[in-house]
């Protein structure tokens, strides 16, 4: 997901997105442990998307505090 698209979302929408990404990461870890994971690059992509969402949430919080 593009960071510019995320910046247009509200903090509540970003928190929902973060929850979904964490659930997906959890499911991917289980698939890897059981040998069912086909697209290993997806794990990295999900982790980075979650970090991107957290960064934007922190940016919005800092901007609101000013």
Secondary structure, 3 states (H helix, E strand, C coil): CCHHHHHCCCHHHHHHHHHHHHHHHHHHHHHHHCCCCCCCHHHHHHHHHHHHHHHHHHHHHHHHHC
